[in-house]
């Protein structure tokens, strides 16, 4: 277990890739059992993978925490706005405010992930 823990801390993208494959296969298996279309609801796995990858890129390029937060919040707000627009769930300004709040919450989680990436990069 120590070797696995060291590998994960040194190579976080491999860990992400492994988790994404496991969750994707589980979701495919669940869709087959429930007799739904096979690739239904796999967008959240792709979103999570892209989110993690963007965190890695931002942690390598930007070192100021506030700028990291602003970039992450902006990216999430744009993604959530586009998704809500195509779903038809933007109703009024309240939806806009709630989307901003959710984007800020996701950005906080992304900043925490970026901090972990930066710390794992410093230990190399």
Buried (B, 14 or more C-beta within 10 A) or exposed (E): EEEEEEEBBEEBEEBBBEBBEEBBEEBBEEBEEEEEEEEEEBEEBEBBBEBBEBBBEBBEEBEEEEEBBEBBBEBBBEBBBEBBEEEEEBEEEEEBEEBBEEBBEBBEEBBEBBBBBBEBEEEE
